[in-house]
Amino acid sequence: MFSIFANWKSHKNLVSTRAWVNTFLDAVDITFSQAILEGRIELVLFPPAPLLYPLKLLVADHEIAIGAQDISSLPEGKYTGQVS
């Protein structure tokens, strides 16, 4: 199986997450839908902690897993694996 992970650090809010997810899902449906259904590709999204539940709702009808990042004391930035 081939895995694709997406992690956007602390750079998206709920509005920008919705817009990104809509674009992402369109691309996934066009490019990877058959491979996902056949179990050849696994997609996992790692949003900031406040967006875990909203994102889960946005991708509920798709074969996309959700993962969590750890926590950062910094307000914003590209801190690999950390959320503010």
C-alpha positions, 0 to 999 in steps of 0.5 A, spaced: 500 500 500 502 507 498 500 512 503 499 519 502 500 524 508 498 531 508 499 536 514 498 543 514 501 545 521 498 552 523 496 555 517 489 554 516 483 556 519 476 553 518 474 557 512 481 555 509 480 548 511 473 547 507 476 551 501 482 546 501 478 540 502 473 541 497 479 542 492 483 536 495 477 531 494 475 533 487 483 532 485 482 525 489 476 523 486 479 524 479 486 521 481 485 516 486 478 514 487 479 507 484 486 506 488 483 508 494 477 503 494 482 497 492 486 499 498 492 500 494 492 508 496 491 510 503 490 518 505 491 521 512 490 528 513 493 531 519 490 538 521 491 542 527 487 540 533 481 545 533 480 542 526 480 535 527 472 534 528 470 539 523 475 536 518 472 529 520 465 531 518 468 534 511 471 527 509 466 523 512 463 520 506 470 519 503 475 513 505 480 518 508 483 517 515 484 523 520 490 523 524 492 528 530 499 532 531 502 534 537 502 541 541 506 547 540 506 553 545 508 558 539 502 561 535 503 560 528 508 557 523 511 551 520 513 547 526 513 540 523 508 536 527 506 541 532 500 545 532 499 552 536 
